[in-house]
């Protein structure tokens, strides 16, 4: 009695959806990681530029160079703020992707549990049927010996 479970198509569908959600989550994590890497690079560049500015200021620079350094630092700060915002949005999408994946995983687990319970019930029913047949056979043999 090895017939497939009626839940098997549903289980396969949910596993496929879970796999798709896992792939999407991987993409989201990669995107978040790349965003963080870009943010780190911007912050490092800002720190280096700040150091160059301080060194130039210590050596004495003119008002135009001062304005140029200051304006560029403002632009870098704006880029850093924009990248931070993108990283935060990416983090939120990753969290949502994790939730979607976990929901699909939980559904697969639930369907798998139902399938296992159904299979166990079928095995118990089959074992009872085989026991009943064995008992009937033993009773016939026993009754046959008594009649002799």
Secondary structure as UniProt FT lines:
FT   TURN            6..7
FT   HELIX           8..59
FT   HELIX           63..147
//
